[in-house]
Amino acid sequence: MNFISRYVLCVGFVLAISAFVTTSGLAQGHGHGGGGGNGRGASGGMGGPPSGVGVDRGLGNASERSSGRSDSGLGTASDRSNGRSNSGLERARISSQNLKRADDDLRDHPGIAKTLHTNANSLRAGYQTALAANPQLTFGNYVAATRLGQNLHSRFPNITRDSILAGLASGRSIGRTLQDLGLSDRQAKEAKKAVEQEIKDAKKMD
């Protein structure tokens, strides 16, 4: 074998070894790269929170807080509504009882309406109207207020049936109301006593 042939063989051998080394290195590089990628992917999947957990928890807490306020608000509104309803029913019950007693008085004592220069139907209607403003008003006080207004208005213009009824509705007595309307303590007592006697006499009429 001459020199040229040996030279060609050596060069070919070197090239073959270089190609083998390069191919092996590339293969190892791809292997490590894939493993690293898989490792990061697995790590990322395991380390992060499960899908939707954070959002669901936030919505759940917000819903619970909102529901608490909503339930409380509805409960309070219901309590208030029931309170108003119960109060209205109680006022209606008291008013109905007082009106029934008035019917009994008018039936048993027709002289009351005559003393007030009216008839039983008109007296009852006026009392029923007054009960709408003050369910606690008794028929006796309504009759007294009516008669006091008739007796005193000409001398004391401030004194009317309605002004006396307003005083009773505010919680004052007939005597106190008459004084507030301009009478002295003695005048109020005398006027009240005179009307009480008139009503007593009226109940004796047939």
Buried (B, 14 or more C-beta within 10 A) or exposed (E): EEEEEEEEEEEEEEEEEEEEEEEEEEEEEEEEEEEEEEEEEEEEEEEEEEEEEEEEEEEEEEEEEEEEEEEEEEEEEEEEEEEEEEEEEEBEEBBEEBBEEBBEBBEEBBBBBEBBEBEBEEBBEBBBEBBEEBBEBBBBBBBBBBBBBBBBBEEBEEBBBEBBBBBBBEEBEBBBBBBBBBBEEEBBBEBBEEBBEBBEEBEEEE
